[in-house]
Amino acid sequence: MRISGYAVAAIALGTAVVPAAAQERTATKQGFELPARSGKKILVFRPAVSVGAQSTGGMFEPNADWTDKARANIATRWQSVRRCWATA
């Protein structure tokens, strides 16, 4: 049985796309709505942040400068969100 180059390319592309799609994560649920002043509390946990690059050998190489910058960006954004909630 002989497989054409197009079939091999289609299979390779299909297997490459599936893992990328499987990594999508969202923090929302479609149709979910929390009524205002419902008395419910939402807990927000501080994320563990580590930023780096993948080496040629496939190993994760952390970058302290990038990690510090990412943590500062998250903290800055979180403060602005908290200010918006306080005024709402």
Rosetta constraint file for C-alpha pairs under 8 A:
AtomPair CA 3 CA 7 HARMONIC 6.46 0.50
AtomPair CA 3 CA 8 HARMONIC 7.02 0.50
AtomPair CA 4 CA 8 HARMONIC 6.57 0.50
AtomPair CA 5 CA 9 HARMONIC 6.12 0.50
AtomPair CA 6 CA 10 HARMONIC 6.06 0.50
AtomPair CA 7 CA 11 HARMONIC 6.18 0.50
AtomPair CA 8 CA 12 HARMONIC 6.10 0.50
AtomPair CA 9 CA 13 HARMONIC 6.03 0.50
AtomPair CA 10 CA 14 HARMONIC 6.02 0.50
AtomPair CA 11 CA 15 HARMONIC 6.22 0.50
AtomPair CA 12 CA 16 HARMONIC 6.22 0.50
AtomPair CA 13 CA 17 HARMONIC 6.24 0.50
AtomPair CA 14 CA 18 HARMONIC 6.49 0.50
AtomPair CA 15 CA 19 HARMONIC 7.33 0.50
AtomPair CA 16 CA 20 HARMONIC 7.13 0.50
AtomPair CA 17 CA 21 HARMONIC 6.31 0.50
AtomPair CA 18 CA 22 HARMONIC 6.14 0.50
AtomPair CA 19 CA 23 HARMONIC 6.43 0.50
AtomPair CA 20 CA 24 HARMONIC 7.33 0.50
AtomPair CA 28 CA 32 HARMONIC 7.57 0.50
AtomPair CA 34 CA 38 HARMONIC 7.35 0.50
AtomPair CA 49 CA 67 HARMONIC 6.65 0.50
AtomPair CA 49 CA 70 HARMONIC 7.45 0.50
AtomPair CA 49 CA 71 HARMONIC 6.71 0.50
AtomPair CA 50 CA 62 HARMONIC 6.73 0.50
AtomPair CA 50 CA 63 HARMONIC 7.89 0.50
AtomPair CA 50 CA 67 HARMONIC 5.37 0.50
AtomPair CA 51 CA 62 HARMONIC 5.80 0.50
AtomPair CA 51 CA 63 HARMONIC 5.99 0.50
AtomPair CA 51 CA 64 HARMONIC 7.52 0.50
AtomPair CA 51 CA 66 HARMONIC 5.84 0.50
AtomPair CA 51 CA 67 HARMONIC 4.80 0.50
AtomPair CA 51 CA 70 HARMONIC 7.51 0.50
AtomPair CA 52 CA 60 HARMONIC 6.64 0.50
AtomPair CA 52 CA 61 HARMONIC 5.37 0.50
AtomPair CA 52 CA 62 HARMONIC 4.03 0.50
AtomPair CA 52 CA 63 HARMONIC 4.68 0.50
AtomPair CA 52 CA 64 HARMONIC 7.88 0.50
AtomPair CA 52 CA 66 HARMONIC 6.97 0.50
AtomPair CA 52 CA 67 HARMONIC 7.41 0.50
AtomPair CA 53 CA 60 HARMONIC 5.88 0.50
AtomPair CA 53 CA 61 HARMONIC 5.33 0.50
AtomPair CA 53 CA 62 HARMONIC 6.51 0.50
AtomPair CA 53 CA 63 HARMONIC 7.38 0.50
AtomPair CA 54 CA 58 HARMONIC 5.61 0.50
AtomPair CA 54 CA 59 HARMONIC 5.57 0.50
AtomPair CA 54 CA 60 HARMONIC 4.73 0.50
AtomPair CA 54 CA 61 HARMONIC 6.05 0.50
AtomPair CA 55 CA 59 HARMONIC 5.27 0.50
AtomPair CA 55 CA 60 HARMONIC 6.28 0.50
AtomPair CA 55 CA 61 HARMONIC 6.54 0.50
AtomPair CA 62 CA 67 HARMONIC 7.84 0.50
AtomPair CA 63 CA 67 HARMONIC 6.19 0.50
AtomPair CA 64 CA 68 HARMONIC 6.06 0.50
AtomPair CA 65 CA 69 HARMONIC 6.21 0.50
AtomPair CA 66 CA 70 HARMONIC 6.06 0.50
AtomPair CA 67 CA 71 HARMONIC 6.14 0.50
AtomPair CA 68 CA 72 HARMONIC 6.17 0.50
AtomPair CA 69 CA 73 HARMONIC 6.12 0.50
AtomPair CA 70 CA 74 HARMONIC 6.18 0.50
AtomPair CA 71 CA 75 HARMONIC 6.16 0.50
AtomPair CA 72 CA 76 HARMONIC 6.10 0.50
AtomPair CA 73 CA 77 HARMONIC 6.14 0.50
AtomPair CA 74 CA 78 HARMONIC 5.98 0.50
AtomPair CA 75 CA 79 HARMONIC 6.20 0.50
AtomPair CA 76 CA 80 HARMONIC 6.51 0.50
AtomPair CA 77 CA 81 HARMONIC 6.28 0.50
AtomPair CA 78 CA 82 HARMONIC 6.14 0.50
AtomPair CA 79 CA 83 HARMONIC 6.24 0.50
AtomPair CA 80 CA 84 HARMONIC 6.36 0.50
AtomPair CA 81 CA 85 HARMONIC 6.30 0.50
AtomPair CA 82 CA 86 HARMONIC 6.16 0.50
AtomPair CA 83 CA 87 HARMONIC 6.48 0.50
AtomPair CA 84 CA 88 HARMONIC 6.33 0.50
